[in-house]
Amino acid sequence: MRQLLGGAAALAIASTIAFAGLAAADEPEAPEVMQLPAVLINEVSTMGPNGQLDEAIEIINTTSEQIELTNWVVRIYNQRNEVIQTIPLTDVTGQALTLAPMNNVGDTLVLTGAEFSGTTSTPNVLPVRFLGSEGIPTLGGVAIFGGTSPTAFKIDGVAFSAPVNAAKEGVHAQPENQRTAQLAGSNTRNLLNQDTNNNQRDFSLQERTF
């Protein structure tokens, strides 16, 4: 079960509340629940106790079928909405990774940074050399695509600032900061497998689950 950051952690993110209120005023109308994509971004940590490269991305299969991620990629964006890295979802031999059906061992894939300090329960772990000193930018974004072409269909995305339109859905999620990083926070989907196409509604800063 996911636990909200409490005590000191709650104080650490209290400064984001006023900002969130302002963003909500401009929030577009959206259905409460949309039809789920086959795969969702479930959690993103852009920094952690070990620094900027203590980061990870978790994606999850939401279906009852095995999904082979042939030609699928994750794209990382900076705050200027530019693609700074494209990561093929393949193993060390170049073979496509496979997600088990939902609620089975292996239904998630975790991409981990060079200084990742967490632990994972899934057998699907993909160590990634995220580029630059920051890796996944704190004010950037992450998106999954079902192909390698620049025009490939975006399956899911989350952004951490307004300009990152390529990854953003609705209003962007709240970015992490140095204090939440020390508390091992991450942007986690509020209700497992819920997707309303609005990052602010779907994600919140919680304690890491990996």
C-alpha positions in Angstrom: 0.0 0.0 0.0 1.3 3.4 -0.8 1.9 5.8 2.1 1.8 9.5 1.9 4.9 11.3 3.1 4.2 12.3 6.7 5.6 14.4 9.5 8.7 16.3 8.3 7.9 15.1 4.8 4.6 16.9 4.8 6.3 20.1 5.9 8.8 19.6 3.2 6.2 19.8 0.4 3.8 22.2 2.1 5.3 25.1 0.1 3.9 23.5 -3.1 0.2 23.7 -1.9 -0.3 27.3 -2.8 1.2 26.7 -6.2 -1.0 23.7 -6.7 -4.1 25.8 -5.9 -3.2 28.3 -8.5 -2.6 25.6 -11.1 -5.9 24.0 -10.2 -7.8 27.2 -11.1 -6.7 26.7 -14.7 -7.2 23.0 -14.7 -9.2 21.9 -17.8 -12.3 19.8 -17.4 -11.6 16.1 -17.7 -13.5 12.9 -17.1 -12.8 11.4 -13.7 -11.6 8.1 -15.2 -10.4 7.5 -18.8 -9.9 4.3 -20.6 -6.6 2.9 -19.5 -3.6 2.6 -21.8 -2.1 -0.8 -21.9 1.0 0.5 -20.1 1.2 3.4 -17.6 4.0 5.4 -16.0 3.4 4.5 -12.4 6.2 6.3 -10.6 9.0 8.7 -11.4 11.8 9.8 -9.0 14.0 12.6 -10.5 16.4 12.7 -7.5 17.0 11.0 -4.2 19.1 10.8 -1.1 22.2 10.0 -3.2 21.7 13.1 -5.4 20.5 13.9 -8.9 21.3 10.5 -10.4 19.5 8.6 -7.6 16.4 8.3 -9.8 14.1 5.7 -11.4 11.1 5.3 -13.6 8.5 2.5 -13.1 6.0 1.5 -15.8 3.3 -1.1 -15.3 1.1 -3.4 -17.4 -2.6 -2.7 -16.8 -3.9 -5.6 -18.8 -4.5 -9.3 -18.3 -2.2 -10.1 -21.2 1.6 -10.3 -21.5 3.0 -7.3 -23.4 6.2 -7.4 -25.4 7.7 -4.0 -25.6 9.1 -4.4 -29.2 10.4 -1.1 -30.5 9.0 0.8 -27.4 11.1 3.6 -26.0 11.0 6.0 -23.1 11.9 9.6 -23.9 13.3 12.1 -21.4 12.5 15.8 -21.9 14.1 18.9 -20.5 12.3 22.0 -19.3 12.4 23.5 -22.9 10.4 20.5 -24.1 13.4 19.1 -26.0 14.1 15.3 -26.1 17.4 14.8 -24.3 17.5 11.0 -24.3 15.6 8.1 -26.0 15.9 4.8 -24.1 15.0 1.6 -25.9 13.2 -0.9 -23.7 15.5 -3.8 -24.4 17.8 -6.0 -22.4 21.6 -6.1 -22.7 21.4 -8.3 -25.8 19.0 -6.0 -27.5 15.9 -8.2 -27.1 12.6 -6.5 -26.3 11.6 -6.6 -22.6 8.3 -8.2 -21.7 5.8 -7.3 -19.0 3.8 -10.0 -17.3 0.0 -9.7 -17.0 -1.2 -7.3 -14.3 -0.9 -8.5 -10.7 1.7 -11.0 -11.6 5.5 -11.0 -10.8 7.1 -9.0 -13.6 4.1 -6.8 -14.5 6.3 -3.7 -13.9 9.6 -2.5 -15.3 11.9 -0.2 -13.4 14.5 1.9 -15.1 17.2 2.9 -12.5 19.9 5.6 -12.6 23.5 5.3 -11.8 23.2 6.3 -8.1 19.8 4.5 -7.5 19.5 3.9 -3.7 16.2 2.0 -3.7 15.3 -1.7 -4.0 13.0 -3.3 -6.5 10.8 -6.4 -6.3 10.3 -6.9 -10.0 12.7 -9.0 -12.1 12.4 -6.4 -14.8 15.1 -3.9 -13.9 16.8 -1.8 -16.6 19.9 0.1 -15.4 20.2 3.3 -17.4 23.0 5.8 -17.8 20.7 8.9 -17.8 22.6 11.7 -19.6 24.1 14.8 -18.0 24.7 15.8 -14.4 21.0 15.9 -13.7 19.7 12.8 -15.5 15.9 13.1 -15.5 15.5 16.9 -15.2 13.6 17.9 -12.1 11.4 20.3 -14.2 11.4 18.0 -17.3 9.2 15.1 -18.2 9.0 11.4 -19.2 6.9 9.7 -21.8 6.5 6.2 -23.2 6.2 5.7 -27.0 5.2 2.5 -28.9 7.7 3.0 -31.6 11.1 4.6 -32.4 9.9 7.1 -35.0 9.6 10.8 -34.0 5.9 10.6 -34.9 5.2 7.4 -32.9 2.1 7.2 -30.7 2.6 8.4 -27.1 1.2 5.8 -24.7 1.6 7.8 -21.5 3.5 10.7 -20.1 4.1 12.9 -17.1 5.7 16.4 -16.9 7.0 18.4 -13.9 6.6 21.9 -15.4 4.2 23.7 -17.7 6.4 24.0 -20.8 7.0 20.3 -21.3 4.0 19.8 -23.6 5.3 16.6 -25.3 5.1 14.6 -22.0 2.4 16.6 -20.1 -1.2 15.5 -19.7 -3.5 18.3 -18.4 -1.7 20.2 -15.7 1.8 19.1 -14.8 2.7 17.2 -11.6 4.6 18.9 -8.8 8.4 18.8 -9.2 10.6 17.3 -6.6 13.1 19.4 -4.6 16.1 18.8 -2.4 14.1 18.3 0.8 11.7 15.7 -0.7 14.7 14.0 -2.3 16.3 13.5 1.1 13.0 12.0 2.3 13.1 9.5 -0.7 10.0 11.1 -2.3 8.8 10.5 -5.8 5.9 11.3 -8.1 3.6 8.4 -7.7 0.2 7.6 -9.3 -2.4 8.4 -6.6 -4.6 5.4 -7.3 -2.9 2.4 -8.8 -3.8 2.2 -12.5 -6.0 5.3 -12.5 -5.4 7.6 -15.4 -7.5 10.8 -16.0 -5.1 12.3 -18.5 -4.2 15.0 -16.0 -0.8 14.8 -14.3 -1.7 17.0 -11.4 -4.7 14.8 -10.6 -3.0 11.5 -11.2 0.3 12.0 -9.4 1.5 13.3 -6.1 4.7 13.4 -4.1 4.8 10.3 -2.0 7.4 8.0 -0.4 9.1 5.9 -3.0 7.8 2.4 -3.4 11.1 1.2 -5.0 
